[in-house]
Amino acid sequence: MFNDSLPTLEAKKSLSLALKLNIIEDLKQEISFTNISIKRHVSIQTIIDIFETYVSYDRRPFGDFLCMDEFKKLKHLKGKYAFVMFDPNAHKINDILEDRIQSTIDDC
């Protein structure tokens, strides 16, 4: 048994660099993880992993008003509930925190 080497595939990886780049381009659009996974024929978790590895974003500044809520979240985050901060005037999410623990909220 041997492994064939392909120039577009990293060692011990199952996704080509071209596929990862296409997924990152899709993530720039307003498309859900589910739709990207269907389009690219990979799992939703793969899309989430690529998002968390390669995408960075700045937190939006707080406006005059701030809405807060918590929701049951994905397994890979540390808390049971995530915490979302939303600017109702701009209709934009400011940030989503991994948990709703007071120290986490204070640190942001």
C-alpha positions, 0 to 999 in steps of 0.5 A: 500500500502507498499514498499517491502525492497530489500537488493540491492535497496537503499531507494527511488531509482529505480536502484539497487546497482548491476546495478549502479556498472555494469554501472560504469564498463561499463563507464571504457570501451570506450563505448558511453553513448547511447550503455550503456543505451541500454545494461543496459535498462536505459535512457541515462540521467541516465547514464550521472547522474551516470557518473557525480556522481561517476566518477572523472578524472584528467585533462591531462597536456597541451602539446606543442600544444592545439586545442580549440573548442566549441560545443552545449552541453547538457541541464544540463550544465550551458552555451549554448556552452561547451568548449573543449581543445584537444592535437593534438599530443597525440590525447587526450582531455585535458578537457571539460569546462561547458561554453566558458566564459573567466573567466571559461577558465582562472580558468582552 
